[in-house]
Amino acid sequence: MKISRIWAFLVLAAVLLLSACSSEKANTAKVKNEQAEQTEKVVIENEGFVNEYEEAPKRAISLNQHVTEIMLALGLEDSMAGTAFLDNEIYEPLQEAYDKVPVLAEQYPSKEQVISEEADFLYGGWESAFNEKNIATREELKKLGINSYLQSSSVKVAPTLEDIYGDIRNIANIFRVEERGEKLIAQMNQEIEAITSQLPKVKEPLDVLVYDSGETDVFTATQNFMNTLVTMAGGHNVFGDVKGNWATVSKEDAVERQPDVIVVIDYGSTTAEQKIEFLKKDPALSQTPAVQNERFVILPLSAASEGVRVGEALEVLAKGFYPEAFKN
């Protein structure tokens, strides 16, 4: 009986040892598979360019605020060699991450700066980032061994939320942080739902003029993302029928469309308050219902752009359009 018990113990020990070895091999294989997935080539087609990434960029430079904030929201500050071109204060939840990244220039950095920083990836929010006057063309950058990405949702006409999410997914894919990308999109959807669910049901949406700038004429949003935001917030962009993203219209045309509210885009050296003062004093624009009733909504350009601040932008617009619905 004693010998039988010894044999039973030895058999059990052998089984446990084999099981442990098998489990260790499985875990090792899992880690290796995950590493292999991380090193797989990523191919991204973006605005006429096809770029291949054998590995995630390590020295990226973001060139406009809304794309800088996308990178920071994805937790990519340690992969950034620098950033540039703020329109407003950085989005407050991202300030700490932003402070870790060198600011290379107030506007666009020079090509020489980009090369000296040994950049391997440039992320532009606007087409102006990639030309010979500002840094270099995307073709030239590719010859220098620098990949680039242009925010598709910022250059297409009538962009949607899904277009922004497509950009976020592409960047997350390039940097191999796909789970973070999906988490960010889910968070944005929650923020949007929290605002839009409080909007009142109205028979006719408020007529809204987006005032970017201009004293002789009016530079306004037509079918860009501002048009999408205004619609989502329960408004009607009075120039939403004009093709393109932005347009210069006459003051007479703006007055004729009788906006109930004017959204003032805040950026640059002319403050939003100065723009409002101009609207109040202008002989033509002062005749609109919006100016006469002092219905102004100030929206930072960085929040109005195709980035991570959609919820913030909607909250500003919705509360400005329908303040009674947000009193509690």
Secondary structure, DSSP 8 states (H G I E B T S, - for coil): -HHHHHHHHHHHHHHHHHHHHHHHHHHHHHHHHHHHHHHS-EEEEETTEEEEESS--SSEEE-SHHHHHHHHHTT-GGGEEEEE--SSS--GGGHHHHTTS-EEESS---HHHHHHTT-SEEEESSGGGBSSSSB--HHHHHHTT-EEEE-HHHHSSS--HHHHHHHHHHHHHHTT-HHHHHHHHHHHHHHHHHHHTT----SS-EEEEEE-B-SSEEEEESSSHHHHHHHHTTEEETTTTSSSSEEEEEHHHHHHT--SEEEEEE-SSS-HHHHHHHHHH-TTGGGSHHHHTT-EEEEEHHHHSSSS-HHHHHHHHHHHH-GGGG--
